[in-house]
Amino acid sequence: MPEPKDIEAEIYFLTAEEGGRSTPAFTGYRPQFYYNEQDWDASHIYPDVEVVNPGETVRAYLGFLSPQEHIGNVHVGMEFLIREGARTVGKGVITKIIDLEQSANRAK
């Protein structure tokens, strides 16, 4: 089964000096997607690059583990954080809602 592409986002990964990662991220990375004071699991696909280094901005598709929880709560232009536990490692903005409703319907 292909990875879900619930939303498209632009994400900036913080450098280690900014409190972020010291190692790169790859497609399949699954940190927490943080908004409205709550963490959510979301897998990442980076369609344009193989590797994302700290300090770089990347286009990403995010697939939520619980897509039904995000219907009506996420929208284009919404800012969010990427976290590993309580540590913020990236900042992003939603650029497109893609398959969120279809994913939510499959999850029912």
Biopython code that builds the backbone (N, CA, C, O; Angstrom):
import numpy as np
from Bio.PDB.StructureBuilder import StructureBuilder

atoms = [
    (1, "MET", "N", (0.852, -1.181, 0.000)),
    (1, "MET", "CA", (0.000, 0.000, 0.000)),
    (1, "MET", "C", (0.898, 1.245, 0.000)),
    (1, "MET", "O", (1.822, 1.338, 0.808)),
    (2, "PRO", "N", (0.635, 2.190, -0.893)),
    (2, "PRO", "CA", (1.470, 3.392, -0.940)),
    (2, "PRO", "C", (1.277, 4.263, 0.301)),
    (2, "PRO", "O", (0.224, 4.251, 0.939)),
    (3, "GLU", "N", (2.314, 5.006, 0.614)),
    (3, "GLU", "CA", (2.242, 5.944, 1.742)),
    (3, "GLU", "C", (1.169, 6.990, 1.466)),
    (3, "GLU", "O", (1.070, 7.469, 0.337)),
    (4, "PRO", "N", (0.364, 7.360, 2.458)),
    (4, "PRO", "CA", (-0.643, 8.395, 2.244)),
    (4, "PRO", "C", (0.005, 9.764, 2.066)),
    (4, "PRO", "O", (1.048, 10.062, 2.648)),
    (5, "LYS", "N", (-0.636, 10.575, 1.254)),
    (5, "LYS", "CA", (-0.206, 11.953, 1.036)),
    (5, "LYS", "C", (-1.383, 12.840, 1.449)),
    (5, "LYS", "O", (-2.097, 13.381, 0.604)),
    (6, "ASP", "N", (-1.571, 12.978, 2.759)),
    (6, "ASP", "CA", (-2.710, 13.734, 3.265)),
    (6, "ASP", "C", (-2.573, 15.228, 3.005)),
    (6, "ASP", "O", (-3.533, 15.889, 2.608)),
    (7, "ILE", "N", (-1.374, 15.756, 3.233)),
    (7, "ILE", "CA", (-1.131, 17.180, 2.989)),
    (7, "ILE", "C", (0.238, 17.360, 2.345)),
    (7, "ILE", "O", (1.104, 16.488, 2.419)),
    (8, "GLU", "N", (0.407, 18.516, 1.711)),
    (8, "GLU", "CA", (1.720, 18.924, 1.229)),
    (8, "GLU", "C", (2.137, 20.115, 2.072)),
    (8, "GLU", "O", (1.310, 20.963, 2.407)),
    (9, "ALA", "N", (3.408, 20.181, 2.414)),
    (9, "ALA", "CA", (3.899, 21.260, 3.266)),
    (9, "ALA", "C", (5.306, 21.656, 2.852)),
    (9, "ALA", "O", (6.021, 20.910, 2.183)),
    (10, "GLU", "N", (5.671, 22.842, 3.270)),
    (10, "GLU", "CA", (7.053, 23.289, 3.150)),
    (10, "GLU", "C", (7.611, 23.311, 4.563)),
    (10, "GLU", "O", (7.042, 23.938, 5.457)),
    (11, "ILE", "N", (8.730, 22.621, 4.758)),
    (11, "ILE", "CA", (9.304, 22.475, 6.099)),
    (11, "ILE", "C", (10.753, 22.958, 6.098)),
    (11, "ILE", "O", (11.543, 22.613, 5.220)),
    (12, "TYR", "N", (11.074, 23.759, 7.098)),
    (12, "TYR", "CA", (12.454, 24.174, 7.343)),
    (12, "TYR", "C", (12.961, 23.369, 8.532)),
    (12, "TYR", "O", (12.345, 23.379, 9.598)),
    (13, "PHE", "N", (14.081, 22.670, 8.356)),
    (13, "PHE", "CA", (14.678, 21.919, 9.450)),
    (13, "PHE", "C", (15.712, 22.782, 10.162)),
    (13, "PHE", "O", (16.655, 23.283, 9.548)),
    (14, "LEU", "N", (15.519, 22.944, 11.455)),
    (14, "LEU", "CA", (16.432, 23.747, 12.265)),
    (14, "LEU", "C", (17.820, 23.116, 12.294)),
    (14, "LEU", "O", (17.960, 21.894, 12.240)),
    (15, "THR", "N", (18.830, 23.951, 12.380)),
    (15, "THR", "CA", (20.200, 23.463, 12.548)),
    (15, "THR", "C", (20.406, 23.073, 14.012)),
    (15, "THR", "O", (19.587, 23.402, 14.869)),
    (16, "ALA", "N", (21.483, 22.384, 14.286)),
    (16, "ALA", "CA", (21.804, 22.013, 15.670)),
    (16, "ALA", "C", (21.969, 23.271, 16.520)),
    (16, "ALA", "O", (21.582, 23.280, 17.689)),
    (17, "GLU", "N", (22.537, 24.330, 15.950)),
    (17, "GLU", "CA", (22.716, 25.588, 16.683)),
    (17, "GLU", "C", (21.381, 26.242, 17.028)),
    (17, "GLU", "O", (21.278, 26.992, 17.999)),
    (18, "GLU", "N", (20.359, 25.950, 16.222)),
    (18, "GLU", "CA", (19.018, 26.485, 16.474)),
    (18, "GLU", "C", (18.196, 25.556, 17.374)),
    (18, "GLU", "O", (17.032, 25.832, 17.662)),
    (19, "GLY", "N", (18.809, 24.458, 17.812)),
    (19, "GLY", "CA", (18.130, 23.500, 18.675)),
    (19, "GLY", "C", (17.569, 22.300, 17.949)),
    (19, "GLY", "O", (16.906, 21.462, 18.560)),
    (20, "GLY", "N", (17.824, 22.200, 16.647)),
    (20, "GLY", "CA", (17.279, 21.113, 15.840)),
    (20, "GLY", "C", (18.191, 19.909, 15.760)),
    (20, "GLY", "O", (19.030, 19.673, 16.629)),
    (21, "ARG", "N", (18.003, 19.155, 14.691)),
    (21, "ARG", "CA", (18.767, 17.924, 14.462)),
    (21, "ARG", "C", (20.206, 18.240, 14.065)),
    (21, "ARG", "O", (20.497, 19.309, 13.529)),
    (22, "SER", "N", (21.090, 17.298, 14.334)),
    (22, "SER", "CA", (22.462, 17.412, 13.847)),
    (22, "SER", "C", (22.692, 16.442, 12.693)),
    (22, "SER", "O", (23.754, 16.451, 12.071)),
    (23, "THR", "N", (21.688, 15.598, 12.407)),
    (23, "THR", "CA", (21.787, 14.620, 11.331)),
    (23, "THR", "C", (20.662, 14.856, 10.322)),
    (23, "THR", "O", (19.650, 15.471, 10.658)),
    (24, "PRO", "N", (20.830, 14.375, 9.098)),
    (24, "PRO", "CA", (19.805, 14.595, 8.072)),
    (24, "PRO", "C", (18.556, 13.746, 8.309)),
    (24, "PRO", "O", (18.561, 12.807, 9.105)),
    (25, "ALA", "N", (17.487, 14.105, 7.594)),
    (25, "ALA", "CA", (16.241, 13.337, 7.601)),
    (25, "ALA", "C", (16.043, 12.747, 6.207)),
    (25, "ALA", "O", (16.496, 13.314, 5.213)),
    (26, "PHE", "N", (15.365, 11.612, 6.147)),
    (26, "PHE", "CA", (15.118, 10.906, 4.897)),
    (26, "PHE", "C", (13.631, 10.621, 4.767)),
    (26, "PHE", "O", (12.900, 10.649, 5.757)),
    (27, "THR", "N", (13.178, 10.345, 3.538)),
    (27, "THR", "CA", (11.806, 9.889, 3.346)),
    (27, "THR", "C", (11.552, 8.719, 4.285)),
    (27, "THR", "O", (12.404, 7.844, 4.439)),
    (28, "GLY", "N", (10.382, 8.705, 4.910)),
    (28, "GLY", "CA", (10.046, 7.677, 5.893)),
    (28, "GLY", "C", (10.220, 8.165, 7.326)),
    (28, "GLY", "O", (9.772, 7.516, 8.271)),
    (29, "TYR", "N", (10.869, 9.305, 7.475)),
    (29, "TYR", "CA", (11.033, 9.932, 8.802)),
    (29, "TYR", "C", (9.648, 10.151, 9.387)),
    (29, "TYR", "O", (8.736, 10.575, 8.677)),
    (30, "ARG", "N", (9.478, 9.865, 10.680)),
    (30, "ARG", "CA", (8.156, 9.966, 11.296)),
    (30, "ARG", "C", (8.222, 10.686, 12.637)),
    (30, "ARG", "O", (8.082, 10.059, 13.687)),
    (31, "PRO", "N", (8.434, 11.988, 12.606)),
    (31, "PRO", "CA", (8.410, 12.770, 13.838)),
    (31, "PRO", "C", (6.965, 13.147, 14.172)),
    (31, "PRO", "O", (6.030, 12.660, 13.536)),
    (32, "GLN", "N", (6.791, 13.996, 15.146)),
    (32, "GLN", "CA", (5.457, 14.472, 15.492)),
    (32, "GLN", "C", (5.165, 15.776, 14.738)),
    (32, "GLN", "O", (6.029, 16.638, 14.575)),
    (33, "PHE", "N", (3.925, 15.879, 14.292)),
    (33, "PHE", "CA", (3.378, 17.072, 13.654)),
    (33, "PHE", "C", (2.635, 17.788, 14.774)),
    (33, "PHE", "O", (1.664, 17.247, 15.304)),
    (34, "TYR", "N", (3.065, 18.988, 15.148)),
    (34, "TYR", "CA", (2.545, 19.657, 16.341)),
    (34, "TYR", "C", (1.749, 20.907, 15.960)),
    (34, "TYR", "O", (2.261, 21.808, 15.296)),
    (35, "TYR", "N", (0.493, 20.942, 16.393)),
    (35, "TYR", "CA", (-0.343, 22.144, 16.265)),
    (35, "TYR", "C", (-1.437, 22.072, 17.321)),
    (35, "TYR", "O", (-1.746, 21.001, 17.844)),
    (36, "ASN", "N", (-2.013, 23.223, 17.622)),
    (36, "ASN", "CA", (-3.071, 23.306, 18.644)),
    (36, "ASN", "C", (-2.678, 22.604, 19.942)),
    (36, "ASN", "O", (-3.500, 21.947, 20.581)),
    (37, "GLU", "N", (-1.412, 22.754, 20.319)),
    (37, "GLU", "CA", (-0.886, 22.214, 21.567)),
    (37, "GLU", "C", (-0.983, 20.695, 21.675)),
    (37, "GLU", "O", (-1.131, 20.150, 22.769)),
    (38, "GLN", "N", (-0.896, 20.012, 20.516)),
    (38, "GLN", "CA", (-0.943, 18.553, 20.533)),
    (38, "GLN", "C", (-0.007, 17.986, 19.473)),
    (38, "GLN", "O", (0.133, 18.548, 18.387)),
    (39, "ASP", "N", (0.630, 16.867, 19.802)),
    (39, "ASP", "CA", (1.497, 16.143, 18.876)),
    (39, "ASP", "C", (0.702, 15.059, 18.160)),
    (39, "ASP", "O", (-0.150, 14.401, 18.757)),
    (40, "TRP", "N", (0.996, 14.880, 16.855)),
    (40, "TRP", "CA", (0.365, 13.847, 16.044)),
    (40, "TRP", "C", (1.457, 13.152, 15.244)),
    (40, "TRP", "O", (2.400, 13.803, 14.794)),
    (41, "ASP", "N", (1.346, 11.852, 15.063)),
    (41, "ASP", "CA", (2.305, 11.133, 14.227)),
    (41, "ASP", "C", (2.000, 11.397, 12.760)),
    (41, "ASP", "O", (0.846, 11.367, 12.332)),
    (42, "ALA", "N", (3.067, 11.657, 11.993)),
    (42, "ALA", "CA", (2.922, 11.861, 10.556)),
    (42, "ALA", "C", (4.191, 11.391, 9.861)),
    (42, "ALA", "O", (5.295, 11.807, 10.213)),
    (43, "SER", "N", (4.023, 10.515, 8.864)),
    (43, "SER", "CA", (5.176, 10.067, 8.087)),
    (43, "SER", "C", (5.465, 11.087, 6.987)),
    (43, "SER", "O", (4.555, 11.733, 6.468)),
    (44, "HIS", "N", (6.735, 11.219, 6.645)),
    (44, "HIS", "CA", (7.172, 12.206, 5.657)),
    (44, "HIS", "C", (7.659, 11.529, 4.386)),
    (44, "HIS", "O", (8.318, 10.490, 4.432)),
    (45, "ILE", "N", (7.326, 12.133, 3.253)),
    (45, "ILE", "CA", (7.884, 11.776, 1.954)),
    (45, "ILE", "C", (8.471, 13.060, 1.388)),
    (45, "ILE", "O", (7.798, 14.091, 1.357)),
    (46, "TYR", "N", (9.719, 13.004, 0.941)),
    (46, "TYR", "CA", (10.375, 14.159, 0.324)),
    (46, "TYR", "C", (10.512, 13.871, -1.171)),
    (46, "TYR", "O", (11.461, 13.204, -1.582)),
    (47, "PRO", "N", (9.578, 14.365, -1.991)),
    (47, "PRO", "CA", (9.548, 13.978, -3.400)),
    (47, "PRO", "C", (10.677, 14.555, -4.252)),
    (47, "PRO", "O", (10.977, 14.015, -5.317)),
    (48, "ASP", "N", (11.299, 15.628, -3.808)),
    (48, "ASP", "CA", (12.284, 16.313, -4.648)),
    (48, "ASP", "C", (13.734, 16.000, -4.296)),
    (48, "ASP", "O", (14.633, 16.276, -5.091)),
    (49, "VAL", "N", (13.976, 15.430, -3.117)),
    (49, "VAL", "CA", (15.341, 15.172, -2.662)),
    (49, "VAL", "C", (15.413, 13.827, -1.942)),
    (49, "VAL", "O", (14.405, 13.307, -1.464)),
    (50, "GLU", "N", (16.613, 13.283, -1.875)),
    (50, "GLU", "CA", (16.847, 12.039, -1.147)),
    (50, "GLU", "C", (17.079, 12.303, 0.340)),
    (50, "GLU", "O", (16.661, 11.526, 1.198)),
    (51, "VAL", "N", (17.757, 13.421, 0.624)),
    (51, "VAL", "CA", (18.201, 13.744, 1.975)),
    (51, "VAL", "C", (17.883, 15.205, 2.267)),
    (51, "VAL", "O", (18.038, 16.068, 1.403)),
    (52, "VAL", "N", (17.431, 15.477, 3.507)),
    (52, "VAL", "CA", (17.221, 16.853, 3.951)),
    (52, "VAL", "C", (18.160, 17.107, 5.122)),
    (52, "VAL", "O", (18.064, 16.456, 6.163)),
    (53, "ASN", "N", (19.058, 18.051, 4.941)),
    (53, "ASN", "CA", (20.020, 18.384, 5.979)),
    (53, "ASN", "C", (19.488, 19.498, 6.870)),
    (53, "ASN", "O", (18.669, 20.305, 6.429)),
    (54, "PRO", "N", (19.944, 19.549, 8.114)),
    (54, "PRO", "CA", (19.570, 20.671, 8.975)),
    (54, "PRO", "C", (19.932, 21.991, 8.284)),
    (54, "PRO", "O", (20.988, 22.112, 7.665)),
    (55, "GLY", "N", (19.033, 22.978, 8.403)),
    (55, "GLY", "CA", (19.232, 24.272, 7.763)),
    (55, "GLY", "C", (18.611, 24.362, 6.378)),
    (55, "GLY", "O", (18.663, 25.417, 5.746)),
    (56, "GLU", "N", (18.024, 23.268, 5.898)),
    (56, "GLU", "CA", (17.405, 23.259, 4.571)),
    (56, "GLU", "C", (15.890, 23.288, 4.668)),
    (56, "GLU", "O", (15.296, 22.861, 5.658)),
    (57, "THR", "N", (15.282, 23.809, 3.603)),
    (57, "THR", "CA", (13.831, 23.818, 3.460)),
    (57, "THR", "C", (13.471, 22.799, 2.392)),
    (57, "THR", "O", (14.154, 22.690, 1.374)),
    (58, "VAL", "N", (12.397, 22.054, 2.626)),
    (58, "VAL", "CA", (12.020, 20.973, 1.717)),
    (58, "VAL", "C", (10.509, 20.952, 1.520)),
    (58, "VAL", "O", (9.746, 21.332, 2.408)),
    (59, "ARG", "N", (10.093, 20.500, 0.335)),
    (59, "ARG", "CA", (8.672, 20.205, 0.091)),
    (59, "ARG", "C", (8.444, 18.788, 0.581)),
    (59, "ARG", "O", (9.248, 17.896, 0.311)),
    (60, "ALA", "N", (7.355, 18.580, 1.299)),
    (60, "ALA", "CA", (7.090, 17.264, 1.884)),
    (60, "ALA", "C", (5.623, 16.903, 1.768)),
    (60, "ALA", "O", (4.749, 17.768, 1.826)),
    (61, "TYR", "N", (5.364, 15.613, 1.602)),
    (61, "TYR", "CA", (4.018, 15.067, 1.752)),
    (61, "TYR", "C", (3.977, 14.437, 3.122)),
    (61, "TYR", "O", (4.886, 13.695, 3.494)),
    (62, "LEU", "N", (2.927, 14.724, 3.880)),
    (62, "LEU", "CA", (2.768, 14.140, 5.205)),
    (62, "LEU", "C", (1.540, 13.255, 5.219)),
    (62, "LEU", "O", (0.478, 13.628, 4.721)),
    (63, "GLY", "N", (1.702, 12.082, 5.796)),
    (63, "GLY", "CA", (0.600, 11.146, 5.964)),
    (63, "GLY", "C", (0.359, 10.939, 7.448)),
    (63, "GLY", "O", (1.256, 10.514, 8.175)),
    (64, "PHE", "N", (-0.849, 11.238, 7.897)),
    (64, "PHE", "CA", (-1.182, 11.136, 9.317)),
    (64, "PHE", "C", (-1.548, 9.712, 9.704)),
    (64, "PHE", "O", (-2.181, 8.994, 8.931)),
    (65, "LEU", "N", (-1.150, 9.309, 10.900)),
    (65, "LEU", "CA", (-1.527, 8.016, 11.432)),
    (65, "LEU", "C", (-3.024, 8.001, 11.761)),
    (65, "LEU", "O", (-3.667, 6.954, 11.678)),
    (66, "SER", "N", (-3.578, 9.159, 12.134)),
    (66, "SER", "CA", (-5.004, 9.281, 12.463)),
    (66, "SER", "C", (-5.616, 10.427, 11.644)),
    (66, "SER", "O", (-5.930, 11.479, 12.201)),
    (67, "PRO", "N", (-5.787, 10.234, 10.330)),
    (67, "PRO", "CA", (-6.236, 11.325, 9.461)),
    (67, "PRO", "C", (-7.601, 11.894, 9.835)),
    (67, "PRO", "O", (-7.842, 13.086, 9.645)),
    (68, "GLN", "N", (-8.492, 11.067, 10.361)),
    (68, "GLN", "CA", (-9.835, 11.540, 10.713)),
    (68, "GLN", "C", (-9.808, 12.650, 11.768)),
    (68, "GLN", "O", (-10.743, 13.448, 11.846)),
    (69, "GLU", "N", (-8.753, 12.709, 12.575)),
    (69, "GLU", "CA", (-8.626, 13.718, 13.619)),
    (69, "GLU", "C", (-8.288, 15.105, 13.066)),
    (69, "GLU", "O", (-8.391, 16.099, 13.784)),
    (70, "HIS", "N", (-7.890, 15.176, 11.803)),
    (70, "HIS", "CA", (-7.410, 16.437, 11.245)),
    (70, "HIS", "C", (-8.388, 17.104, 10.283)),
    (70, "HIS", "O", (-8.169, 18.242, 9.869)),
    (71, "ILE", "N", (-9.475, 16.398, 9.922)),
    (71, "ILE", "CA", (-10.484, 16.981, 9.041)),
    (71, "ILE", "C", (-11.055, 18.232, 9.715)),
    (71, "ILE", "O", (-11.529, 18.165, 10.849)),
    (72, "GLY", "N", (-11.009, 19.352, 9.029)),
    (72, "GLY", "CA", (-11.521, 20.604, 9.572)),
    (72, "GLY", "C", (-10.588, 21.306, 10.543)),
    (72, "GLY", "O", (-10.876, 22.422, 10.977)),
    (73, "ASN", "N", (-9.482, 20.676, 10.889)),
    (73, "ASN", "CA", (-8.543, 21.272, 11.844)),
    (73, "ASN", "C", (-7.269, 21.796, 11.191)),
    (73, "ASN", "O", (-6.576, 22.637, 11.764)),
    (74, "VAL", "N", (-6.959, 21.304, 9.994)),
    (74, "VAL", "CA", (-5.786, 21.789, 9.277)),
    (74, "VAL", "C", (-6.251, 22.505, 8.017)),
    (74, "VAL", "O", (-7.293, 22.168, 7.455)),
    (75, "HIS", "N", (-5.481, 23.488, 7.577)),
    (75, "HIS", "CA", (-5.857, 24.261, 6.384)),
    (75, "HIS", "C", (-4.616, 24.842, 5.728)),
    (75, "HIS", "O", (-3.568, 24.985, 6.359)),
    (76, "VAL", "N", (-4.752, 25.172, 4.464)),
    (76, "VAL", "CA", (-3.648, 25.779, 3.725)),
    (76, "VAL", "C", (-3.250, 27.083, 4.414)),
    (76, "VAL", "O", (-4.100, 27.885, 4.800)),
    (77, "GLY", "N", (-1.959, 27.274, 4.558)),
    (77, "GLY", "CA", (-1.421, 28.462, 5.220)),
    (77, "GLY", "C", (-1.186, 28.280, 6.707)),
    (77, "GLY", "O", (-0.583, 29.139, 7.349)),
    (78, "MET", "N", (-1.656, 27.169, 7.263)),
    (78, "MET", "CA", (-1.485, 26.914, 8.693)),
    (78, "MET", "C", (-0.031, 26.563, 8.998)),
    (78, "MET", "O", (0.581, 25.744, 8.312)),
    (79, "GLU", "N", (0.507, 27.190, 10.028)),
    (79, "GLU", "CA", (1.863, 26.892, 10.468)),
    (79, "GLU", "C", (1.831, 25.791, 11.516)),
    (79, "GLU", "O", (0.854, 25.642, 12.251)),
    (80, "PHE", "N", (2.911, 25.022, 11.574)),
    (80, "PHE", "CA", (3.015, 23.924, 12.530)),
    (80, "PHE", "C", (4.481, 23.714, 12.866)),
    (80, "PHE", "O", (5.368, 24.303, 12.247)),
    (81, "LEU", "N", (4.720, 22.867, 13.856)),
    (81, "LEU", "CA", (6.084, 22.503, 14.238)),
    (81, "LEU", "C", (6.311, 21.026, 13.966)),
    (81, "LEU", "O", (5.373, 20.229, 13.966)),
    (82, "ILE", "N", (7.559, 20.674, 13.735)),
    (82, "ILE", "CA", (7.981, 19.281, 13.656)),
    (82, "ILE", "C", (8.789, 19.027, 14.924)),
    (82, "ILE", "O", (9.745, 19.743, 15.221)),
    (83, "ARG", "N", (8.386, 17.987, 15.670)),
    (83, "ARG", "CA", (9.032, 17.738, 16.959)),
    (83, "ARG", "C", (9.487, 16.294, 17.073)),
    (83, "ARG", "O", (8.919, 15.382, 16.471)),
    (84, "GLU", "N", (10.530, 16.126, 17.866)),
    (84, "GLU", "CA", (10.984, 14.805, 18.314)),
    (84, "GLU", "C", (10.868, 14.860, 19.824)),
    (84, "GLU", "O", (11.710, 15.446, 20.505)),
    (85, "GLY", "N", (9.821, 14.246, 20.336)),
    (85, "GLY", "CA", (9.539, 14.397, 21.765)),
    (85, "GLY", "C", (9.177, 15.847, 22.018)),
    (85, "GLY", "O", (8.337, 16.407, 21.314)),
    (86, "ALA", "N", (9.802, 16.466, 23.018)),
    (86, "ALA", "CA", (9.504, 17.864, 23.348)),
    (86, "ALA", "C", (10.398, 18.854, 22.590)),
    (86, "ALA", "O", (10.262, 20.067, 22.750)),
    (87, "ARG", "N", (11.315, 18.326, 21.762)),
    (87, "ARG", "CA", (12.270, 19.188, 21.059)),
    (87, "ARG", "C", (11.764, 19.536, 19.666)),
    (87, "ARG", "O", (11.431, 18.645, 18.885)),
    (88, "THR", "N", (11.706, 20.829, 19.352)),
    (88, "THR", "CA", (11.315, 21.286, 18.019)),
    (88, "THR", "C", (12.510, 21.152, 17.095)),
    (88, "THR", "O", (13.584, 21.683, 17.376)),
    (89, "VAL", "N", (12.320, 20.432, 15.974)),
    (89, "VAL", "CA", (13.398, 20.226, 15.010)),
    (89, "VAL", "C", (13.097, 20.862, 13.660)),
    (89, "VAL", "O", (13.960, 20.899, 12.784)),
    (90, "GLY", "N", (11.873, 21.362, 13.488)),
    (90, "GLY", "CA", (11.508, 21.987, 12.224)),
    (90, "GLY", "C", (10.265, 22.831, 12.367)),
    (90, "GLY", "O", (9.511, 22.713, 13.333)),
    (91, "LYS", "N", (10.067, 23.699, 11.366)),
    (91, "LYS", "CA", (8.886, 24.565, 11.305)),
    (91, "LYS", "C", (8.337, 24.472, 9.899)),
    (91, "LYS", "O", (9.091, 24.451, 8.926)),
    (92, "GLY", "N", (7.010, 24.417, 9.795)),
    (92, "GLY", "CA", (6.425, 24.266, 8.469)),
    (92, "GLY", "C", (5.146, 25.039, 8.278)),
    (92, "GLY", "O", (4.591, 25.622, 9.210)),
    (93, "VAL", "N", (4.694, 25.023, 7.037)),
    (93, "VAL", "CA", (3.414, 25.624, 6.661)),
    (93, "VAL", "C", (2.752, 24.689, 5.653)),
    (93, "VAL", "O", (3.409, 24.166, 4.752)),
    (94, "ILE", "N", (1.453, 24.485, 5.815)),
    (94, "ILE", "CA", (0.701, 23.634, 4.890)),
    (94, "ILE", "C", (0.485, 24.396, 3.587)),
    (94, "ILE", "O", (0.007, 25.531, 3.592)),
    (95, "THR", "N", (0.843, 23.762, 2.470)),
    (95, "THR", "CA", (0.685, 24.397, 1.164)),
    (95, "THR", "C", (-0.475, 23.811, 0.366)),
    (95, "THR", "O", (-0.979, 24.448, -0.558)),
    (96, "LYS", "N", (-0.904, 22.583, 0.725)),
    (96, "LYS", "CA", (-1.997, 21.954, -0.019)),
    (96, "LYS", "C", (-2.594, 20.814, 0.795)),
    (96, "LYS", "O", (-1.870, 20.068, 1.453)),
    (97, "ILE", "N", (-3.911, 20.683, 0.748)),
    (97, "ILE", "CA", (-4.587, 19.507, 1.310)),
    (97, "ILE", "C", (-4.765, 18.551, 0.128)),
    (97, "ILE", "O", (-5.358, 18.924, -0.884)),
    (98, "ILE", "N", (-4.259, 17.332, 0.247)),
    (98, "ILE", "CA", (-4.294, 16.413, -0.900)),
    (98, "ILE", "C", (-5.339, 15.314, -0.673)),
    (98, "ILE", "O", (-6.464, 15.421, -1.161)),
    (99, "ASP", "N", (-4.977, 14.266, 0.060)),
    (99, "ASP", "CA", (-5.843, 13.090, 0.225)),
    (99, "ASP", "C", (-6.373, 12.918, 1.643)),
    (99, "ASP", "O", (-6.704, 11.799, 2.036)),
    (100, "LEU", "N", (-6.461, 13.975, 2.407)),
    (100, "LEU", "CA", (-6.846, 13.853, 3.818)),
    (100, "LEU", "C", (-8.221, 13.218, 3.984)),
    (100, "LEU", "O", (-8.381, 12.305, 4.794)),
    (101, "GLU", "N", (-9.200, 13.676, 3.243)),
    (101, "GLU", "CA", (-10.550, 13.110, 3.399)),
    (101, "GLU", "C", (-10.605, 11.643, 2.984)),
    (101, "GLU", "O", (-11.263, 10.839, 3.644)),
    (102, "GLN", "N", (-9.918, 11.286, 1.893)),
    (102, "GLN", "CA", (-9.911, 9.894, 1.464)),
    (102, "GLN", "C", (-9.225, 9.005, 2.509)),
    (102, "GLN", "O", (-9.687, 7.898, 2.787)),
    (103, "SER", "N", (-8.125, 9.493, 3.082)),
    (103, "SER", "CA", (-7.437, 8.733, 4.123)),
    (103, "SER", "C", (-8.317, 8.550, 5.342)),
    (103, "SER", "O", (-8.347, 7.472, 5.936)),
    (104, "ALA", "N", (-9.041, 9.608, 5.721)),
    (104, "ALA", "CA", (-9.943, 9.532, 6.873)),
    (104, "ALA", "C", (-11.050, 8.519, 6.631)),
    (104, "ALA", "O", (-11.417, 7.770, 7.536)),
    (105, "ASN", "N", (-11.580, 8.492, 5.421)),
    (105, "ASN", "CA", (-12.640, 7.527, 5.097)),
    (105, "ASN", "C", (-12.129, 6.098, 5.140)),
    (105, "ASN", "O", (-12.851, 5.196, 5.564)),
    (106, "ARG", "N", (-10.891, 5.879, 4.708)),
    (106, "ARG", "CA", (-10.300, 4.533, 4.760)),
    (106, "ARG", "C", (-10.043, 4.100, 6.195)),
    (106, "ARG", "O", (-10.080, 2.907, 6.498)),
    (107, "ALA", "N", (-9.786, 5.051, 7.077)),
    (107, "ALA", "CA", (-9.461, 4.746, 8.470)),
    (107, "ALA", "C", (-10.689, 4.400, 9.302)),
    (107, "ALA", "O", (-10.556, 3.884, 10.412)),
    (108, "LYS", "N", (-11.868, 4.675, 8.789)),
    (108, "LYS", "CA", (-13.096, 4.410, 9.569)),
    (108, "LYS", "C", (-13.370, 2.943, 9.705)),
    (108, "LYS", "O", (-14.359, 2.554, 10.328)),
]
sb = StructureBuilder()
sb.init_structure("model")
sb.init_model(0)
sb.init_chain("A")
sb.init_seg("    ")
for serial, (resi, resn, name, xyz) in enumerate(atoms, 1):
    if name == "N":
        sb.init_residue(resn, " ", resi, " ")
    sb.init_atom(name, np.array(xyz, "f"), 0.0, 1.0, " ", f" {name:<3s}", serial, name[0])
structure = sb.get_structure()
